[in-house]
């Protein structure tokens, strides 16, 4: 009797693994241009926008494979399986979020353009201080909230009409497959708190990037 129970249990586990593999295999594989368009399309739930008075805040999920593709393009490397796997290891266990801030259709720090000290403080905040103001928490365990541990802010001097910071979170020990929430509690620009929810459905529907 016990052997039959173990056999059935093993069979269930095997079926679960196979079904999971099949579902992953059914996800659409698309080229990088289409992949970027998919991420930017607000209907897909991976780029979320909040507008309040004259301020626009955009929060966008940036999958690790997108960063892999960017690095390949920058280095002009051939996308061999070995190189792709190596780069994926570099970005594994981290979650990347692009947070964009605009006021009256301009970069958020431009409000201080006539005050050099205030402008320098604003840029410094976007480069460093903002990491303490952005929180990520899985929907399944909201108490596991964490701040970003790194921020990258390439100032573009009017090129995009918004200030975009890439935030990096260490999520190697938490499960985000059921979705997660990103909250921004500004301490620099006197903005109201905002939050963005990335659902499990939106995350699981993301196509596979074809290298």
C-alpha positions as CSV (number, residue, x, y, z in Angstrom):
1,X,0.0,0.0,0.0
2,X,2.8,2.4,1.0
3,X,4.6,1.8,-2.3
4,X,1.5,2.6,-4.3
5,X,1.1,5.9,-2.4
6,X,4.7,6.8,-3.1
7,X,4.3,5.8,-6.8
8,X,1.2,8.0,-7.1
9,X,3.0,10.9,-5.3
10,X,6.0,10.6,-7.6
11,X,3.7,10.5,-10.6
12,X,1.9,13.7,-9.5
13,X,5.2,15.5,-9.1
14,X,6.4,14.3,-12.5
15,X,3.2,15.5,-14.2
16,X,3.5,18.9,-12.4
17,X,7.0,19.3,-13.7
18,X,6.1,18.3,-17.2
19,X,3.1,20.6,-17.3
20,X,5.1,23.5,-16.0
21,X,7.7,22.9,-18.8
22,X,5.0,22.7,-21.4
23,X,3.5,26.0,-20.2
24,X,6.8,27.7,-20.3
25,X,7.4,26.3,-23.8
26,X,4.1,27.7,-25.0
27,X,5.1,31.3,-24.1
28,X,5.6,33.3,-27.3
29,X,9.2,34.1,-28.3
30,X,9.6,37.5,-29.8
31,X,12.4,39.7,-31.1
32,X,13.9,42.5,-29.0
33,X,12.0,45.4,-30.7
34,X,8.7,43.6,-30.1
35,X,9.8,42.7,-26.6
36,X,10.4,46.4,-25.7
37,X,7.1,47.4,-27.3
38,X,5.3,44.8,-25.2
39,X,6.9,46.0,-22.0
40,X,6.0,49.6,-22.8
41,X,2.3,48.9,-23.8
42,X,0.3,49.9,-20.7
43,X,-2.3,47.2,-21.5
44,X,0.1,44.5,-20.5
45,X,0.5,45.7,-16.9
46,X,4.2,46.1,-16.8
47,X,4.4,49.8,-17.3
48,X,2.1,51.7,-14.8
49,X,1.4,55.4,-14.7
50,X,0.1,57.7,-11.9
51,X,-0.8,61.3,-12.6
52,X,-1.4,63.9,-9.9
53,X,-1.9,67.5,-10.8
54,X,1.2,68.5,-12.8
55,X,3.3,65.4,-11.9
56,X,3.5,62.1,-13.7
57,X,5.1,59.1,-12.2
58,X,5.8,56.0,-14.3
59,X,6.9,52.7,-12.8
60,X,8.1,50.0,-15.2
61,X,9.3,46.4,-14.7
62,X,12.6,45.7,-16.5
63,X,13.1,41.9,-16.9
64,X,16.7,40.7,-16.5
65,X,16.7,39.4,-20.1
66,X,16.2,43.0,-21.3
67,X,19.4,44.0,-19.4
68,X,21.2,41.1,-20.9
69,X,20.2,42.3,-24.4
70,X,21.3,45.8,-23.6
71,X,24.7,44.6,-22.5
72,X,25.1,42.4,-25.6
73,X,24.2,45.4,-27.8
74,X,26.6,47.7,-25.9
75,X,29.5,45.3,-26.1
76,X,28.6,44.3,-29.7
77,X,28.9,40.6,-28.6
78,X,27.5,37.6,-30.5
79,X,24.6,36.2,-28.5
80,X,26.0,32.6,-28.0
81,X,24.3,30.4,-25.4
82,X,27.4,30.4,-23.2
83,X,27.5,34.3,-23.2
84,X,23.8,34.6,-22.6
85,X,23.9,32.1,-19.7
86,X,26.8,33.9,-18.2
87,X,25.1,37.3,-18.4
88,X,21.9,35.9,-16.9
89,X,23.8,34.7,-13.9
90,X,25.0,38.3,-13.4
91,X,21.5,39.6,-13.2
92,X,19.9,36.6,-11.4
93,X,18.3,37.1,-8.0
94,X,17.6,40.8,-8.7
95,X,14.5,42.8,-9.7
96,X,14.9,45.9,-11.8
97,X,12.4,48.7,-11.8
98,X,12.5,51.9,-13.8
99,X,10.9,54.9,-12.0
100,X,10.3,58.0,-14.1
101,X,9.3,61.4,-12.6
102,X,8.1,64.3,-14.7
103,X,6.6,67.7,-13.8
104,X,4.9,69.8,-16.4
105,X,6.3,67.5,-19.1
106,X,9.9,68.0,-18.0
107,X,12.5,66.2,-15.9
108,X,11.6,66.5,-12.2
109,X,14.8,68.3,-11.3
110,X,14.2,71.1,-13.9
111,X,12.1,73.0,-11.4
112,X,15.4,73.9,-9.7
113,X,17.2,74.9,-12.9
114,X,17.8,78.5,-11.7
115,X,19.1,77.4,-8.3
116,X,22.4,75.5,-8.8
117,X,22.6,74.2,-5.2
118,X,19.0,72.9,-5.2
119,X,19.6,71.4,-8.6
120,X,22.7,69.6,-7.4
121,X,20.8,68.2,-4.4
122,X,18.0,67.0,-6.6
123,X,20.4,65.2,-9.0
124,X,22.3,63.7,-6.0
125,X,19.0,62.4,-4.6
126,X,18.1,60.7,-7.9
127,X,21.5,59.1,-8.0
128,X,21.6,57.9,-4.4
129,X,19.0,59.1,-1.9
130,X,16.0,57.8,-3.8
131,X,16.9,54.2,-2.9
132,X,15.6,54.8,0.6
133,X,12.3,56.0,-0.7
134,X,11.3,53.2,-3.0
135,X,9.9,49.9,-1.5
136,X,9.2,46.6,-3.1
137,X,7.0,43.9,-1.4
138,X,5.6,40.6,-2.7
139,X,1.8,40.4,-2.7
140,X,2.0,37.0,-1.0
141,X,4.0,38.3,2.0
142,X,3.7,42.1,2.2
143,X,5.7,42.2,5.4
144,X,8.8,41.3,3.3
145,X,9.1,44.9,2.1
146,X,12.6,46.1,1.1
147,X,14.2,49.2,-0.2
148,X,16.4,49.3,-3.3
149,X,20.1,48.8,-2.8
150,X,21.3,50.6,-5.9
151,X,20.1,53.4,-8.3
152,X,21.4,54.3,-11.7
153,X,20.4,57.7,-13.1
154,X,21.8,58.7,-16.5
155,X,20.8,62.3,-16.8
156,X,19.7,63.1,-20.4
157,X,19.3,66.9,-20.2
158,X,15.9,67.2,-21.7
159,X,16.1,64.2,-24.0
160,X,13.0,62.4,-22.7
161,X,10.9,64.9,-20.8
162,X,11.2,62.8,-17.6
163,X,13.8,61.7,-15.1
164,X,14.2,57.9,-15.1
165,X,16.0,56.0,-12.4
166,X,16.8,52.3,-12.7
167,X,16.4,50.8,-9.2
168,X,17.8,47.4,-8.2
169,X,16.3,45.2,-5.5
170,X,17.8,42.0,-4.0
171,X,14.9,39.5,-4.4
172,X,16.9,36.3,-4.3
173,X,15.2,35.1,-1.2
174,X,11.6,36.1,-1.8
175,X,8.9,34.8,-4.2
176,X,7.6,37.3,-6.7
177,X,5.6,34.9,-8.9
178,X,2.3,35.9,-7.2
179,X,3.0,39.6,-8.0
180,X,4.5,42.5,-6.1
181,X,4.0,46.1,-5.2
182,X,6.3,49.0,-5.6
183,X,5.7,52.1,-3.4
184,X,7.4,55.5,-3.7
185,X,7.4,57.8,-0.7
186,X,9.2,60.9,-1.9
187,X,11.3,63.0,0.5
188,X,12.8,65.4,-2.0
189,X,10.2,66.9,-4.4
190,X,7.1,67.1,-2.0
191,X,5.2,64.5,-4.1
192,X,2.3,62.5,-2.7
193,X,3.0,58.7,-2.0
194,X,2.2,56.4,-4.9
195,X,2.1,52.7,-5.3
196,X,2.1,50.3,-8.3
197,X,1.0,46.7,-8.4
198,X,2.5,44.2,-10.8
199,X,0.2,41.2,-10.9
200,X,1.0,37.5,-11.3
201,X,-1.0,37.5,-14.5
202,X,1.0,40.3,-16.1
203,X,4.4,38.8,-15.0
204,X,3.6,35.3,-16.2
205,X,2.2,36.5,-19.6
206,X,5.5,38.2,-20.5
207,X,6.8,36.6,-23.7
208,X,10.3,35.2,-24.0
209,X,12.9,37.4,-25.5
210,X,14.5,35.8,-28.6
211,X,18.2,36.5,-28.8
